[in-house]
Amino acid sequence: MRLRWEPLCHRENKNMGVKQSKNRERIGGFTLIEVLITLAIVAILAAIALPSYQGTLQKNRRNDAKAALMGLSQAMERFFTQNNTYVGAATGTLPQPPDIFPTQSPIDSDPKFYNLRITAAGGNTYTLQAIPISGTDQADNGRLQLNHLGQRVWDRDNDDNLTEATDLCWDDQC
């Protein structure tokens, strides 16, 4: 003989003289265990995917700043062609935002994550930087630098020392 569990409401109620049906239909839905297991799986996947997604966003924003520095470099070369000097591409004591190019990156969308600056400009030389804006997700991502020779620097550890061997390129690893 096989025992089967059934709710009390389906058993014969002797006190009321009413006999309930023993053939019950299965009602569609999920059990609590199924829902909890699904939530646990989604939480684990989110815990794995979220840091990767945030890292990809930071890398894309850094790539926008690199492109903006390259565009500013081209604007500096045009300025030199017209004026035979880089002096005057920014007004005031350097470092200053450029007068000849947009001052923040990304150039064509909001919110902005980097300030573009001309940090040095002489007769034949210049140095440009993309400085992360404090309070944004890029704040601790380090500044990017480009000079008139095309030398690229990325301050990975955000220590304001742009001469370390690990900083002398824009790639993820030098």
PyMOL commands that set and color helices and strands:
alter all, ss='L'
color gray80, all
select helices_A, chain A and resi 8-10+32-83+165-167
alter helices_A, ss='H'
color red, helices_A
select strands_A, chain A and resi 104-105+114-121+126-132+144-147+152-154
alter strands_A, ss='S'
color yellow, strands_A
deselect
rebuild
show_as cartoon
